[in-house]
Amino acid sequence: MPKILIIEDDTAFCQMLQKFLTKNGFAVSTSYSIKEAEEKLAARTFDIILSDVRLPKGNGVTLLPQVKRDSPKTQVVLMTGYAEVKTAVNAIKKGAFDYISKPFTPESILAVIKDALHAKVSETEKTTKPSTTSGVGTINAKHFLKGQGEKSKKLQQYVELVAPTNMSVLLTGESGTGKEVTANAIHQASKRSIQPFVAVDCGAIPKEIATSELFGHVKGSFTGAIDDKMGHFEAANGGTLFLDEVGNLSYEHQIQLLRAIQERKIKRVGSTREVELDIRIIAATNENLSEAVEEGSFREDLYHRLNEFSIEVPSLRERKEDILLFADYFLAKANSELDKNVLEFADETKHVLLEYSWPGNLREMKNVIKRAVLFSETEILFPNALADEVVKGANNREGEHFSKADFEKERILEALRLTNFNKSKAAQLLQITRKTLYNKINQYQLDV
């Protein structure tokens, strides 16, 4: 029975989580402080530690060195509010396995625990998934960030509703809205969560080799087939196969896909041996497949097979209440990837992020913020670090025109506020001399 230690100073929440995990077959111990946790860690070994980030006289991150030294195979999962995501991401760099944002669902915490246990077993046995899946599909474990807006809540409800079933799901929505992340969330919340999640970009597969990519081939079956190769379907067996931009498949390959779904078995190219399948199909498109059916470019029978349950993933402009939530997430991610320490957005930057229309949705936001973090020279991200088209797009949308001087004034005022108007510290934060700061204050006639 896997052993879990919960470190959480909220006693009611801690006890509730303990009861839930005990019912699900785990041996659970609890600690309400860092000191109590250190005593329990010294006395016994745990498979998983679930720790709140903020604790009296310390935080869950401070335990990482001790855990990694005394029990390197123990997996640490941090529980955090979204405002502390950057702390959790930095903790992952120091050895934590993962983090989960509060409030979380019972299914999501179980999924994270399963992943952690699976990683522990893999590390112990020095094994991973068979190497035949390498390069065939992408095994993903991405975070599904829950929003607070109505569109986001509806999306989350649909994910939780369909995840425990084996129904095929068709995800629709604009490019960049996070359809693959949504598909992965469905997989992680399903009974197949410890099995492979294989993502395939149907639009990126050349027509000439699509059959081989999907179903595999045997050595010598065609020119260039120098070895046996496992296809995406076999790689996903037992788990979930995500077919992104499924509308890009040719009519011939639509027929092959339909046959595989109906018969639940495939043959590799050049082979007579049938391979039994147990997979769940999640497909995605940014096209209108029902129109494609009417036009005759997409098979109606395949459309209905894929569309047992449909979810529309909303665009970012439809989720305005969650724009800053996503921005904070991508800020923490960029800090981790670039080894930077940009702590937060200036108020004026938040204004730009909220006003911009985000035609490229979450994918565009991720790239915009990563670039801005790279360019930012201070711990506060000011608008001058953003791409010009984003700032201009926000200005045009609201009919205002911000000047470089406006941005610089806001940057100075923000630094002064953060340092309680200590000009020496503000100058250090802005990475300018104290004399330059005084000159700027006089130039802009700031009343400070």
C-alpha positions as CSV (number, residue, x, y, z in Angstrom):
1,M,0.0,0.0,0.0
2,P,1.6,3.3,-1.1
3,K,2.5,5.6,1.8
4,I,1.7,9.3,1.6
5,L,2.6,12.2,3.9
6,I,0.3,15.3,3.7
7,I,1.9,18.5,5.0
8,E,-0.9,21.1,5.4
9,D,-1.6,23.7,8.1
10,D,-5.3,23.9,7.2
11,T,-6.5,21.1,9.5
12,A,-10.0,20.7,8.0
13,F,-8.7,20.4,4.5
14,C,-5.8,18.1,5.6
15,Q,-8.2,15.7,7.3
16,M,-10.6,15.7,4.4
17,L,-7.8,14.9,2.0
18,Q,-6.6,12.2,4.3
19,K,-10.0,10.5,4.5
20,F,-10.4,10.7,0.7
21,L,-6.9,9.1,0.0
22,T,-7.4,6.5,2.6
23,K,-10.6,5.4,1.0
24,N,-8.7,5.1,-2.3
25,G,-6.2,2.6,-0.9
26,F,-3.4,4.8,0.4
27,A,-1.7,4.7,3.9
28,V,-1.8,8.4,4.8
29,S,0.0,10.3,7.5
30,T,-0.5,14.0,8.2
31,S,1.6,16.9,9.5
32,Y,0.5,20.4,10.2
33,S,3.9,22.1,10.3
34,I,7.4,21.8,8.9
35,K,8.8,20.7,12.2
36,E,6.3,17.9,12.6
37,A,7.0,16.8,9.0
38,E,10.7,16.7,9.6
39,E,10.2,14.4,12.6
40,K,8.0,12.0,10.6
41,L,10.4,12.0,7.6
42,A,13.3,11.1,10.0
43,A,11.2,8.2,11.4
44,R,10.0,6.5,8.2
45,T,10.1,6.6,4.4
46,F,7.1,7.8,2.3
47,D,6.4,7.1,-1.4
48,I,4.8,10.5,-1.9
49,I,4.7,13.8,0.0
50,L,1.8,16.2,-0.7
51,S,2.9,19.6,0.7
52,D,1.3,23.0,0.8
53,V,3.7,25.7,-0.4
54,R,2.8,28.1,2.4
55,L,3.3,26.8,5.9
56,P,4.0,28.4,9.3
57,K,7.7,29.0,9.7
58,G,8.6,27.7,6.3
59,N,7.3,26.2,3.2
60,G,7.1,22.9,1.3
61,V,10.0,23.9,-0.9
62,T,12.4,24.1,2.1
63,L,12.0,20.3,2.7
64,L,13.2,19.4,-0.8
65,P,16.9,19.2,0.0
66,Q,16.3,16.9,3.0
67,V,13.9,14.6,1.1
68,K,16.3,14.3,-1.9
69,R,19.2,13.6,0.5
70,D,17.5,11.1,2.8
71,S,14.9,9.5,0.5
72,P,15.7,10.3,-3.2
73,K,13.0,8.0,-4.5
74,T,10.2,9.9,-2.6
75,Q,8.2,12.0,-5.0
76,V,7.2,15.5,-3.8
77,V,4.0,17.1,-5.1
78,L,3.3,20.8,-4.1
79,M,-0.2,22.1,-3.5
80,T,-0.5,25.8,-4.4
81,G,-2.7,28.6,-5.3
82,Y,-2.2,29.9,-8.8
83,A,-0.6,33.1,-7.6
84,E,2.2,30.9,-6.2
85,V,2.7,28.9,-9.5
86,K,6.1,30.5,-10.1
87,T,7.4,29.2,-6.7
88,A,6.1,25.7,-7.5
89,V,7.8,25.7,-11.0
90,N,11.1,26.8,-9.4
91,A,10.7,23.9,-6.9
92,I,10.3,21.5,-9.8
93,K,13.7,22.7,-11.0
94,K,15.0,21.7,-7.6
95,G,13.6,18.2,-7.6
96,A,9.9,18.3,-6.9
97,F,7.9,15.9,-9.1
98,D,4.9,18.2,-9.9
99,Y,2.5,20.8,-8.5
100,I,-1.3,21.0,-8.4
101,S,-3.2,24.2,-8.1
102,K,-5.9,24.7,-5.5
103,P,-8.8,24.2,-5.6
104,F,-8.4,20.8,-7.3
105,T,-10.8,18.0,-8.0
106,P,-10.6,14.5,-6.4
107,E,-9.8,13.1,-9.9
108,S,-7.0,15.5,-10.5
109,I,-5.1,14.8,-7.3
110,L,-5.5,11.0,-7.9
111,A,-4.1,11.5,-11.4
112,V,-1.1,13.4,-10.1
113,I,-0.5,10.7,-7.4
114,K,-0.7,7.9,-10.1
115,D,1.8,9.8,-12.2
116,A,4.1,10.2,-9.3
117,L,3.9,6.5,-8.3
118,H,4.5,5.5,-11.9
119,A,7.5,7.7,-12.1
120,K,8.8,6.2,-8.8
121,V,8.5,2.7,-10.2
122,S,10.1,3.7,-13.5
123,E,13.0,5.2,-11.6
124,T,13.4,2.2,-9.3
125,E,13.3,-0.4,-12.0
126,K,15.3,1.8,-14.5
127,T,12.7,1.3,-17.1
128,T,10.4,3.5,-19.1
129,K,7.9,2.9,-21.8
130,P,9.1,0.6,-24.6
131,S,11.6,2.4,-26.9
132,T,9.4,1.5,-29.8
133,T,7.2,4.4,-29.0
134,S,10.1,6.9,-29.3
135,G,9.5,9.2,-32.2
136,V,6.2,7.5,-33.0
137,G,4.0,9.7,-30.8
138,T,4.4,12.3,-28.2
139,I,3.7,11.1,-24.6
140,N,2.4,14.2,-22.9
141,A,1.6,15.1,-19.2
142,K,0.7,18.8,-19.5
143,H,-1.1,20.9,-16.9
144,F,-4.7,21.7,-17.5
145,L,-5.2,25.2,-15.9
146,K,-8.7,25.7,-14.6
147,G,-10.1,29.2,-15.1
148,Q,-12.8,31.0,-13.2
149,G,-14.9,32.4,-16.1
150,E,-18.1,30.8,-17.2
151,K,-16.6,29.4,-20.4
152,S,-13.7,27.9,-18.5
153,K,-16.0,26.3,-15.9
154,K,-18.1,24.8,-18.6
155,L,-15.1,23.4,-20.3
156,Q,-13.9,21.9,-17.0
157,Q,-17.4,20.4,-16.4
158,Y,-17.4,18.7,-19.8
159,V,-13.9,17.3,-19.3
160,E,-14.8,15.8,-15.9
161,L,-18.1,14.5,-17.3
162,V,-16.7,12.6,-20.3
163,A,-13.3,11.6,-18.9
164,P,-14.4,8.5,-16.9
165,T,-16.2,7.0,-20.0
166,N,-14.7,5.4,-23.1
167,M,-16.6,7.7,-25.5
168,S,-14.8,9.1,-28.4
169,V,-14.5,12.9,-28.1
170,L,-14.3,15.6,-30.8
171,L,-12.6,18.8,-29.7
172,T,-13.4,21.9,-31.8
173,G,-12.1,25.5,-31.6
174,E,-9.7,27.9,-33.1
175,S,-6.0,27.2,-33.5
176,G,-4.0,27.6,-30.4
177,T,-6.8,27.3,-27.9
178,G,-5.3,24.3,-26.1
179,K,-7.1,21.4,-27.6
180,E,-4.2,19.0,-27.0
181,V,-3.9,20.1,-23.4
182,T,-7.7,19.5,-23.1
183,A,-7.3,16.1,-24.6
184,N,-4.5,15.3,-22.2
185,A,-6.6,16.4,-19.3
186,I,-9.4,14.0,-20.4
187,H,-6.8,11.2,-20.5
188,Q,-5.3,12.1,-17.1
189,A,-8.8,12.0,-15.5
190,S,-9.7,8.7,-17.1
191,K,-9.1,5.1,-16.1
192,R,-6.4,5.0,-18.8
193,S,-4.3,7.7,-17.1
194,I,-1.3,5.5,-16.4
195,Q,-1.3,4.2,-20.0
196,P,0.2,6.1,-23.0
197,F,-1.2,9.4,-24.3
198,V,0.0,9.6,-27.9
199,A,-0.6,12.9,-29.8
200,V,-0.5,12.9,-33.7
201,D,-0.6,16.0,-35.9
202,C,-2.6,14.6,-38.9
203,G,-1.8,17.7,-40.9
204,A,2.0,17.1,-40.5
205,I,2.0,13.6,-41.9
206,P,2.8,13.3,-45.6
207,K,0.1,11.5,-47.5
208,E,2.6,9.0,-48.9
209,I,3.6,7.6,-45.5
210,A,0.4,8.2,-43.5
211,T,-0.6,4.5,-43.4
212,S,2.9,3.5,-42.1
213,E,2.9,6.3,-39.5
214,L,-0.6,5.4,-38.2
215,F,-0.4,1.6,-38.4
216,G,3.3,0.8,-38.6
217,H,5.1,-1.5,-41.1
218,V,7.4,-4.5,-41.2
219,K,10.9,-4.6,-42.6
220,G,11.1,-4.8,-46.4
221,S,7.4,-3.9,-46.9
222,F,8.4,-1.0,-49.1
223,T,11.5,0.9,-50.2
224,G,13.1,2.5,-47.2
225,A,11.5,0.1,-44.7
226,I,14.8,-1.1,-43.3
227,D,13.3,-2.1,-39.8
228,D,10.0,-3.0,-38.3
229,K,8.2,0.1,-37.0
230,M,5.4,0.5,-34.6
231,G,2.7,2.9,-35.6
232,H,0.8,5.5,-33.6
233,F,-2.2,3.1,-32.9
234,E,0.0,0.4,-31.4
235,A,2.0,3.0,-29.4
236,A,-1.3,4.2,-27.8
237,N,-2.6,0.7,-27.1
238,G,-4.2,0.6,-23.7
239,G,-4.3,4.4,-23.5
240,T,-5.5,7.4,-25.6
241,L,-4.7,8.3,-29.2
242,F,-5.2,12.1,-29.9
243,L,-5.7,12.9,-33.6
244,D,-5.1,16.6,-34.0
245,E,-6.5,18.3,-37.2
246,V,-8.2,15.1,-38.2
247,G,-9.9,16.9,-41.0
248,N,-6.6,17.0,-42.9
249,L,-6.6,13.2,-43.5
250,S,-7.1,12.1,-47.0
251,Y,-10.3,10.2,-47.9
252,E,-8.3,7.0,-48.3
253,H,-6.9,7.4,-44.8
254,Q,-10.3,8.3,-43.4
255,I,-11.5,4.8,-44.5
256,Q,-8.5,3.1,-42.9
257,L,-9.1,5.1,-39.6
258,L,-12.8,4.2,-39.6
259,R,-12.0,0.5,-40.1
260,A,-9.5,0.5,-37.3
261,I,-12.0,2.2,-34.9
262,Q,-14.9,-0.2,-35.9
263,E,-12.9,-3.5,-35.9
264,R,-10.5,-2.5,-33.0
265,K,-7.6,-4.2,-34.7
266,I,-5.0,-3.2,-37.3
267,K,-2.3,-4.8,-39.5
268,R,1.1,-3.2,-40.0
269,V,1.9,-2.5,-43.7
270,G,3.3,-5.7,-45.2
271,S,2.1,-7.9,-42.4
272,T,-0.8,-10.4,-42.2
273,R,-0.8,-10.5,-38.4
274,E,-3.6,-8.6,-36.7
275,V,-3.0,-6.5,-33.7
276,E,-5.9,-6.2,-31.2
277,L,-6.5,-2.7,-30.0
278,D,-7.9,-1.2,-26.8
279,I,-7.6,2.6,-27.3
280,R,-9.7,5.7,-26.8
281,I,-9.8,8.2,-29.6
282,I,-9.9,11.9,-29.1
283,A,-9.9,14.0,-32.2
284,A,-9.6,17.7,-32.8
285,T,-10.2,20.2,-35.6
286,N,-10.3,23.9,-36.2
287,E,-12.6,23.3,-39.2
288,N,-16.3,22.8,-39.4
289,L,-16.4,19.0,-40.0
290,S,-20.2,18.9,-40.4
291,E,-19.8,21.3,-43.4
292,A,-17.0,19.0,-44.7
293,V,-19.4,16.1,-44.5
294,E,-22.0,18.0,-46.5
295,E,-19.4,18.9,-49.1
296,G,-18.2,15.3,-49.3
297,S,-14.7,15.8,-48.2
298,F,-15.1,14.1,-44.9
299,R,-16.8,10.7,-44.3
300,E,-20.1,11.0,-42.5
301,D,-19.8,7.6,-40.8
302,L,-16.3,8.5,-39.5
303,Y,-17.6,11.9,-38.3
304,H,-20.2,10.2,-36.2
305,R,-17.7,7.7,-34.8
306,L,-15.4,10.5,-33.7
307,N,-18.2,12.8,-32.4
308,E,-19.8,10.6,-29.7
309,F,-19.2,13.6,-27.4
310,S,-18.3,17.1,-28.6
311,I,-16.5,19.9,-26.7
312,E,-15.8,23.3,-28.0
313,V,-12.6,24.8,-26.5
314,P,-13.2,28.5,-26.2
315,S,-10.9,31.2,-27.6
316,L,-8.9,33.3,-25.3
317,R,-10.9,36.4,-26.0
318,E,-14.0,34.5,-24.7
319,R,-12.1,33.8,-21.5
320,K,-11.1,37.4,-20.5
321,E,-11.7,36.7,-16.8
322,D,-8.8,34.2,-17.0
323,I,-6.3,36.1,-19.1
324,L,-4.2,37.1,-16.2
325,L,-4.4,33.6,-14.7
326,F,-3.0,32.2,-17.9
327,A,-0.4,35.0,-18.1
328,D,0.9,34.2,-14.6
329,Y,1.2,30.5,-15.5
330,F,3.2,31.3,-18.7
331,L,5.3,33.8,-16.8
332,A,6.3,31.0,-14.3
333,K,6.9,28.6,-17.1
334,A,9.1,31.1,-19.0
335,N,11.1,31.8,-15.8
336,S,11.8,28.1,-15.4
337,E,12.7,27.5,-19.0
338,L,14.9,30.7,-19.4
339,D,16.3,30.6,-15.8
340,K,15.0,34.1,-15.2
341,N,13.4,35.7,-12.1
342,V,10.7,38.0,-13.4
343,L,8.3,38.1,-10.5
344,E,5.2,39.8,-11.8
345,F,3.5,42.1,-14.4
346,A,3.3,45.8,-14.0
347,D,-0.2,47.2,-13.9
348,E,0.2,48.7,-17.3
349,T,1.4,45.4,-18.7
350,K,-1.7,43.7,-17.3
351,H,-3.8,46.4,-19.0
352,V,-2.2,45.6,-22.4
353,L,-2.6,41.8,-21.9
354,L,-6.3,42.4,-21.1
355,E,-6.9,44.7,-24.0
356,Y,-5.1,42.7,-26.7
357,S,-7.4,40.4,-28.8
358,W,-5.1,37.3,-28.9
359,P,-5.9,36.0,-32.3
360,G,-3.4,33.1,-31.8
361,N,-5.0,32.3,-28.4
362,L,-3.0,30.5,-25.7
363,R,-0.2,29.5,-28.1
364,E,0.4,33.1,-29.0
365,M,0.3,34.2,-25.3
366,K,2.8,31.6,-24.4
367,N,5.2,32.8,-27.0
368,V,4.6,36.5,-26.3
369,I,5.3,36.2,-22.6
370,K,8.3,33.9,-23.1
371,R,9.8,36.6,-25.4
372,A,9.0,39.3,-22.9
373,V,10.6,37.5,-20.1
374,L,13.8,37.1,-22.2
375,F,13.9,40.8,-22.9
376,S,12.9,42.0,-19.4
377,E,15.8,43.5,-17.4
378,T,14.0,43.8,-14.1
379,E,11.9,41.6,-11.8
380,I,8.8,43.5,-12.9
381,L,7.7,43.0,-16.5
382,F,6.9,46.3,-18.1
383,P,5.1,46.9,-21.5
384,N,8.3,47.8,-23.3
385,A,9.3,44.2,-23.1
386,L,6.3,43.1,-25.0
387,A,6.3,42.8,-28.8
388,D,5.2,46.0,-30.6
389,E,2.3,44.4,-32.3
390,V,0.8,43.3,-29.0
391,V,1.1,46.8,-27.5
392,K,-0.2,48.5,-30.7
393,G,-3.0,45.9,-31.0
394,A,-4.1,46.7,-27.4
395,N,-3.9,50.5,-28.2
396,N,-5.9,50.2,-31.3
397,R,-8.5,48.1,-29.6
398,E,-9.3,50.7,-27.0
399,G,-8.7,53.7,-29.2
400,E,-5.8,55.0,-27.0
401,H,-2.1,55.6,-27.9
402,F,0.4,54.9,-25.2
403,S,3.8,56.5,-25.7
404,K,7.2,55.3,-24.6
405,A,7.2,58.0,-22.0
406,D,4.0,56.7,-20.6
407,F,5.5,53.2,-20.2
408,E,8.7,54.6,-18.6
409,K,6.7,56.7,-16.1
410,E,4.6,53.7,-15.2
411,R,7.8,51.6,-14.8
412,I,9.3,54.2,-12.4
413,L,6.2,54.6,-10.3
414,E,5.8,50.8,-10.1
415,A,9.4,50.4,-8.9
416,L,8.9,53.2,-6.3
417,R,5.7,51.6,-5.0
418,L,7.4,48.2,-4.6
419,T,10.2,49.7,-2.6
420,N,8.0,51.9,-0.4
421,F,9.4,55.0,-2.4
422,N,13.0,54.2,-1.4
423,K,14.8,55.8,-4.3
424,S,18.1,53.9,-3.9
425,K,16.3,50.6,-3.9
426,A,14.0,51.7,-6.8
427,A,17.1,52.6,-8.8
428,Q,18.6,49.1,-8.1
429,L,15.3,47.5,-9.2
430,L,15.2,49.5,-12.4
431,Q,18.9,48.8,-12.9
432,I,19.8,52.5,-13.3
433,T,21.8,54.9,-11.2
434,R,20.2,56.9,-8.4
435,K,21.1,60.1,-10.4
436,T,19.4,58.8,-13.5
437,L,16.3,58.0,-11.4
438,Y,16.2,61.6,-10.0
439,N,16.6,63.0,-13.6
440,K,13.7,60.9,-14.8
441,I,11.5,61.9,-11.8
442,N,12.2,65.6,-12.7
443,Q,11.7,65.0,-16.4
444,Y,8.3,63.5,-16.0
445,Q,7.4,65.9,-13.1
446,L,6.5,62.9,-10.8
447,D,5.1,64.0,-7.4
448,V,7.1,61.5,-5.3
